[in-house]
Amino acid sequence: MRRILVALLTVWAGVATAQDTLLQTLDTGDASRGWQAVGRLDIDRSGFCTAALISESLILTAAHCVYAEDGRPILPEKFTFLAGLRDDRAMATRAIIRVTPHPAYVHHDTEARDEAVAVDMAVLELDRPVRLPSLHPYGIGPAPRGDTEVAVVSYARQRANAASLQKTCHVLDAARGVLMMSCAADFGASGAPVFWTVDGVPRIVAVMSAKGTSQGTPVSLAVTAASAIDAVLVAHRSGVNSVQPPAIATQPRFTSSGTRNDTGAKFVRP
């Protein structure tokens, strides 16, 4: 995988996609309509990632978001999911009771290794279902091909209090469950859903994992949802690799914004 990704970076060096749109802040009800089921996943006193509802009780994010820098899994009570967060007000706020990363994911501290990107996916179970008409969970779509137009909704550094939409960016190439894209990414965008809209219905086709540059050209990497989601859900249902709260758990706190500046040799965790 490392050689393939490096080769792809070389092939696509210097590519700039003129059709890519700029980030649009979803700071009004009209602008955010349809995207409210994306939320900020706060990590107690250490930062945040982005996550999205895939059922009434499950959210999808990146696996590296659920590990501390020393490699230990973060306990569920340290997370808070803020669905549709805008101007410090969330449409739904939920605690987390169980965390399940992909069973093949191995956390490598601050280094974003190529082989980990292909399995950089986790699901988190909410303490209560989200049952609001405006927060409809997203379906999972097939892996897109090269040059497919996709969209990304994310929270990130300097835009932590409202989601941003990049309505159009492009898949540059794909290999072994990993997409290379022209989509923008910054710290906090880890776990952001990548959407492919077909027949007017947006579906999650990938989860943002890392960003990098090739000869000055920004690229982002994402794990394809279709290639990894089944293994994560099976592990979650069976309890394999799941992190559950201790017998006596403290209530999670609403945490302030922060960033996790995890960097890798070739790729940076957004």
TAWOSUL-V665094 format. One record per residue. N is the residue number from 0. RES is the residue in one letter. OMEGA is omega in whole degrees, 0 to 359 (999 if undefined). BURIAL is + if it has 24 or more other C-alpha atoms within 12 Angstrom, else -. D_LAST is the distance of its C-alpha to the last C-alpha in Angstrom with 2 decimals. Layout:
# TAWOSUL-V665094
n & res & omega & burial & d_last
N & RES & OMEGA & BURIAL & D_LAST
N & RES & OMEGA & BURIAL & D_LAST
This chain:
# TAWOSUL-V665094
n & res & omega & burial & d_last
0 & M & 181 & - & 19.94
1 & R & 181 & - & 18.84
2 & R & 180 & - & 21.67
3 & I & 182 & - & 21.03
4 & L & 178 & + & 17.42
5 & V & 178 & + & 18.54
6 & A & 179 & - & 21.50
7 & L & 178 & + & 19.59
8 & L & 179 & + & 17.57
9 & T & 180 & - & 21.05
10 & V & 186 & - & 22.60
11 & W & 179 & + & 20.18
12 & A & 176 & - & 20.01
13 & G & 180 & - & 20.85
14 & V & 174 & + & 20.49
15 & A & 183 & - & 19.97
16 & T & 186 & + & 20.50
17 & A & 184 & - & 22.76
18 & Q & 179 & - & 22.69
19 & D & 179 & + & 19.05
20 & T & 177 & - & 19.17
21 & L & 177 & - & 17.53
22 & L & 177 & + & 15.51
23 & Q & 179 & - & 18.16
24 & T & 181 & + & 17.99
25 & L & 189 & + & 19.57
26 & D & 175 & + & 21.70
27 & T & 179 & - & 24.98
28 & G & 180 & - & 26.45
29 & D & 182 & - & 27.32
30 & A & 185 & - & 23.95
31 & S & 183 & + & 22.14
32 & R & 182 & - & 24.89
33 & G & 182 & + & 23.76
34 & W & 185 & + & 20.13
35 & Q & 180 & + & 21.03
36 & A & 168 & + & 20.31
37 & V & 182 & + & 16.56
38 & G & 176 & + & 15.78
39 & R & 178 & + & 13.71
40 & L & 182 & + & 13.70
41 & D & 179 & + & 14.63
42 & I & 191 & + & 14.72
43 & D & 172 & + & 17.89
44 & R & 182 & - & 17.59
45 & S & 179 & + & 14.25
46 & G & 182 & + & 11.64
47 & F & 171 & + & 10.48
48 & C & 175 & + & 8.62
49 & T & 179 & + & 10.10
50 & A & 182 & + & 13.13
51 & A & 177 & + & 16.23
52 & L & 172 & + & 19.89
53 & I & 170 & + & 21.43
54 & S & 180 & + & 24.70
55 & E & 186 & + & 26.41
56 & S & 183 & + & 25.31
57 & L & 172 & + & 22.09
58 & I & 183 & + & 18.46
59 & L & 178 & + & 15.88
60 & T & 178 & + & 12.30
61 & A & 181 & + & 10.34
62 & A & 183 & + & 12.58
63 & H & 177 & + & 10.40
64 & C & 187 & + & 10.10
65 & V & 177 & + & 13.88
66 & Y & 172 & + & 14.44
67 & A & 182 & + & 15.06
68 & E & 179 & - & 14.38
69 & D & 176 & - & 18.03
70 & G & 179 & - & 17.62
71 & R & 176 & - & 19.55
72 & P & 178 & + & 18.76
73 & I & 182 & + & 18.23
74 & L & 183 & + & 21.34
75 & P & 184 & + & 21.38
76 & E & 177 & + & 22.95
77 & K & 183 & + & 19.96
78 & F & 170 & + & 18.08
79 & T & 178 & + & 19.01
80 & F & 183 & + & 18.20
81 & L & 184 & + & 18.86
82 & A & 177 & + & 19.66
83 & G & 182 & + & 19.91
84 & L & 178 & + & 19.10
85 & R & 179 & + & 20.47
86 & D & 177 & - & 21.83
87 & D & 176 & - & 21.63
88 & R & 180 & - & 23.59
89 & A & 177 & + & 22.47
90 & M & 175 & + & 24.63
91 & A & 179 & + & 24.45
92 & T & 183 & + & 23.31
93 & R & 169 & + & 23.39
94 & A & 181 & + & 23.28
95 & I & 181 & + & 22.18
96 & I & 178 & + & 24.91
97 & R & 182 & + & 23.47
98 & V & 179 & + & 20.24
99 & T & 172 & + & 20.29
100 & P & 175 & + & 17.70
101 & H & 184 & + & 18.78
102 & P & 180 & + & 21.84
103 & A & 182 & - & 20.89
104 & Y & 175 & + & 17.46
105 & V & 184 & + & 17.73
106 & H & 183 & + & 15.23
107 & H & 177 & + & 15.15
108 & D & 184 & + & 14.23
109 & T & 185 & + & 11.41
110 & E & 179 & + & 11.94
111 & A & 182 & + & 10.18
112 & R & 186 & + & 13.59
113 & D & 184 & + & 14.56
114 & E & 179 & + & 16.88
115 & A & 182 & + & 14.47
116 & V & 184 & + & 12.25
117 & A & 179 & + & 15.50
118 & V & 184 & + & 15.93
119 & D & 184 & + & 12.50
120 & M & 178 & + & 14.02
121 & A & 171 & + & 15.78
122 & V & 178 & + & 18.22
123 & L & 181 & + & 19.28
124 & E & 181 & + & 22.82
125 & L & 179 & + & 23.75
126 & D & 177 & + & 26.80
127 & R & 178 & - & 28.42
128 & P & 173 & + & 28.12
129 & V & 183 & + & 26.91
130 & R & 177 & - & 29.90
131 & L & 182 & - & 29.60
132 & P & 182 & - & 30.46
133 & S & 180 & - & 27.63
134 & L & 182 & + & 25.04
135 & H & 181 & + & 25.88
136 & P & 179 & + & 23.66
137 & Y & 173 & + & 22.17
138 & G & 178 & + & 23.64
139 & I & 181 & + & 22.09
140 & G & 180 & + & 22.85
141 & P & 179 & + & 23.53
142 & A & 179 & + & 21.22
143 & P & 178 & + & 21.49
144 & R & 178 & - & 22.93
145 & G & 179 & - & 22.02
146 & D & 174 & + & 22.25
147 & T & 175 & + & 21.91
148 & E & 179 & + & 20.80
149 & V & 177 & + & 18.05
150 & A & 179 & + & 16.36
151 & V & 174 & + & 13.09
152 & V & 186 & + & 13.24
153 & S & 165 & + & 10.42
154 & Y & 181 & + & 10.28
155 & A & 179 & + & 8.08
156 & R & 180 & + & 9.25
157 & Q & 172 & - & 12.83
158 & R & 187 & + & 13.13
159 & A & 187 & + & 13.02
160 & N & 173 & + & 16.62
161 & A & 179 & + & 16.73
162 & A & 174 & + & 14.77
163 & S & 179 & + & 14.34
164 & L & 165 & + & 15.61
165 & Q & 190 & + & 15.26
166 & K & 180 & + & 18.59
167 & T & 165 & + & 18.85
168 & C & 192 & + & 16.69
169 & H & 168 & + & 17.78
170 & V & 180 & + & 17.51
171 & L & 176 & + & 18.42
172 & D & 182 & + & 19.37
173 & A & 178 & + & 19.22
174 & A & 172 & + & 20.27
175 & R & 175 & + & 20.80
176 & G & 180 & + & 18.61
177 & V & 173 & + & 15.59
178 & L & 167 & + & 15.03
179 & M & 189 & + & 14.08
180 & M & 174 & + & 13.57
181 & S & 185 & + & 13.94
182 & C & 179 & + & 11.77
183 & A & 177 & + & 9.67
184 & A & 176 & + & 5.92
185 & D & 183 & + & 4.65
186 & F & 184 & + & 3.97
187 & G & 181 & + & 5.74
188 & A & 175 & + & 5.30
189 & S & 180 & + & 5.00
190 & G & 182 & + & 8.70
191 & A & 178 & + & 9.50
192 & P & 173 & + & 12.84
193 & V & 186 & + & 13.87
194 & F & 170 & + & 17.51
195 & W & 182 & + & 20.53
196 & T & 178 & + & 23.56
197 & V & 182 & - & 26.92
198 & D & 176 & - & 30.18
199 & G & 182 & - & 28.47
200 & V & 177 & - & 26.54
201 & P & 176 & + & 22.71
202 & R & 179 & + & 21.55
203 & I & 180 & + & 18.25
204 & V & 179 & + & 18.05
205 & A & 178 & + & 14.58
206 & V & 183 & + & 11.48
207 & M & 183 & + & 7.97
208 & S & 187 & + & 6.93
209 & A & 175 & + & 5.48
210 & K & 179 & + & 6.12
211 & G & 176 & + & 9.23
212 & T & 174 & + & 12.53
213 & S & 183 & + & 16.06
214 & Q & 176 & - & 18.83
215 & G & 180 & - & 16.97
216 & T & 180 & - & 15.84
217 & P & 171 & + & 12.17
218 & V & 175 & + & 11.33
219 & S & 181 & + & 8.85
220 & L & 180 & + & 9.77
221 & A & 175 & + & 10.75
222 & V & 179 & + & 13.46
223 & T & 183 & + & 16.57
224 & A & 184 & + & 17.89
225 & A & 184 & + & 21.47
226 & S & 189 & + & 21.11
227 & A & 190 & + & 19.60
228 & I & 183 & + & 20.58
229 & D & 180 & - & 24.22
230 & A & 180 & + & 23.66
231 & V & 181 & + & 21.41
232 & L & 176 & + & 24.01
233 & V & 179 & - & 26.88
234 & A & 181 & + & 25.47
235 & H & 181 & + & 24.94
236 & R & 182 & - & 28.48
237 & S & 182 & - & 30.01
238 & G & 179 & - & 28.24
239 & V & 176 & - & 27.15
240 & N & 180 & + & 24.08
241 & S & 173 & + & 23.84
242 & V & 181 & + & 23.27
243 & Q & 182 & + & 25.84
244 & P & 176 & + & 26.90
245 & P & 184 & - & 29.78
246 & A & 177 & - & 33.28
247 & I & 185 & - & 33.11
248 & A & 175 & - & 29.79
249 & T & 180 & - & 28.93
250 & Q & 179 & - & 27.74
251 & P & 179 & + & 24.09
252 & R & 171 & - & 23.61
253 & F & 185 & + & 21.79
254 & T & 179 & - & 19.23
255 & S & 183 & - & 18.15
256 & S & 176 & + & 14.77
257 & G & 179 & + & 12.60
258 & T & 175 & + & 9.32
259 & R & 185 & + & 8.15
260 & N & 178 & + & 7.77
261 & D & 182 & + & 7.81
262 & T & 179 & + & 8.61
263 & G & 182 & - & 10.62
264 & A & 181 & - & 13.72
265 & K & 183 & + & 12.73
266 & F & 179 & + & 9.08
267 & V & 175 & + & 6.01
268 & R & 178 & + & 3.79
269 & P & 999 & + & 0.00
